[in-house]
Structures are given as structure tokens and as C-alpha cells.
Amino acid sequence: MIYNGTAPTTPTTPTTPTNPEQPTAKAWTASAVYVGGDTVSYNGKTYRAKWWTTGETPGQADVWQQL
């Protein structure tokens, strides 16, 4: 069926939403350099760097703030 010169489109199937429990930040890497504001995931939690850091484990060093 044509309506106003265009054929109707087929509705798309909704995508499954991401699990809200899973972090969306990239995984923390000990050898990476992070600056204030960078976010990482570590052990299923998300952390934000307060200042420049490298090699300091999220959840164990004051530089990381758990979100």
C-alpha cells in the first residue's frame, strides 16, 4: 500500500537494553595513564580519577572515587 507516494516502513524490533548493573566505562589497566575525570570499571564498579594517576588500583587508592 502506498500513502502520499511512500510505502510504509516495517517497524523495527526493539533492542534489549544494556544491563544497568554492568559498568559502561572501559576496564582499568595498571599500565594506563589516567587524568582527572577519566572513568574506569574495576571489579564490577565504576570509578572516576580525581587527578593524574597510573598503577593505583581503584577502590584501594584515594585517587579513585567510586561512582
DOZA-317701 format. One record per atom (N, C-alpha, C): residue in three letters; x, y, z. Coordinates in pm, whole numbers, plus 50000, padded with zeros to 5 digits. Last residue first. Example, Ala and Ser with C-alpha at 12.3 -4.5 7.8 and 13.67 -1.06 7.14 Angstrom:
ser512854977550708ser513674989450714ser512905000350787ala513194943150780ala512304955050780ala513204967050780
***
This chain:
leu531745056854174leu530515063554128leu529305054954159gln534555061654377gln533555052254326gln532295059854291gln537445077454289gln536155079554355gln535165069754294trp540945074354330trp539715069454266trp538505071954352val542985082754491val542805089754364val541475085954297asp543295065854708asp542475077854725asp542195085154595ala543015031154630ala543815043454631ala542875055554636gln541265010654611gln542335009154709gln543185021754721gly539475016254415gly538935010454537gly539975008854646pro541855010454158pro540575016154200pro540035008754322thr545335011054209thr544145002754193thr542885009854242glu547625028154021glu546955028054151glu545575021454134gly548795030253767gly549165018953853gly548495018553989thr548565065453761thr548885053053687thr549265042353788thr546955097453743thr547375085353813thr547775074353715trp545705129953806trp546555121253725trp546995109153807trp542605129253999trp543775135853943trp544575125753863lys540405113654035lys540355127254088lys541505135754033ala538735091053822ala540015096053873ala539845110453919arg535945071553910arg536425083553841arg537725088053906tyr534625038253860tyr535405047953937tyr535785059753848thr532265012553894thr532795023353812thr533455033653903lys532534976753937lys532174990053985lys532825000453894gly533504951753866gly532084954253854gly531604967853902asn536314954253896asn535554945153983asn534064948453984tyr536184984753739tyr537074975553808tyr536234967453906ser536175009153485ser535444998953560ser536464989453619val536745044753483val537135031053456val536195021653528thr537025078353365thr536285067953436thr536765054253390asp538695109353420asp538605096653348asp537835086553432gly538975130153602gly537735129253526gly537585116453446gly542455133753575gly541235137153649gly540015137053559val543835106853377val543825120653426val542505123153498tyr545875077953359tyr544555083853369tyr544705098053423val547715054553178val547765067453248val546355073453244ala548055018753225ala547505030653158ala547685043053244ser548814996453366ser549865003553291ser549365016353222ala546464986053477ala547514991153565ala548554999553491thr543314994553362thr544564987853326thr545674994153407trp539804990853384trp541044996553437trp542224988053397ala537584990353105ala538234983253216ala539544990053255lys535495018753036lys536495008752996lys537145002653120ala532105020953160ala533465026253142ala534395014953100thr529775008953221thr529935012853083thr531325018353055pro529094980453432pro529704993453407pro529864996253259gln525914965653480gln527234964653420gln527814978453395glu523384970753566glu524354966853667glu525774966453612pro521814974653345pro522234986453421pro523254983353529asn522424959153046asn522224956153187asn522704968053269thr520874975952775thr522084971252843thr521754968752989pro517834964052626pro518644974152693pro519854967952762thr517454949652313thr517474946752456thr518344957352524thr515674968652068thr516874961752117thr516764959552266pro512604962751899pro513384970051998pro514604961852042thr512394958651553thr512304951851681thr513144959551782thr510724982951349thr511914975651392thr511674969151526pro508054981351113pro508574985351244pro509784976851281thr508494989050777thr508264978350872thr508824982651006thr506915017750631thr508095010050672thr507694999350770pro504765022950350pro505005022750495pro506245014150526ala505875040850062ala505385028450121ala505655028750271thr504795072249938thr505805063750003thr505145051450062gly502735087749833gly503895085049749gly504985076549814asn500725087950027asn501445100349995asn502745097649919tyr501125054050052tyr500435065450113tyr501285077850091ile500565022249922ile501325034649911ile500495045949970met500844988350000met500005000050000met500895012450000
***
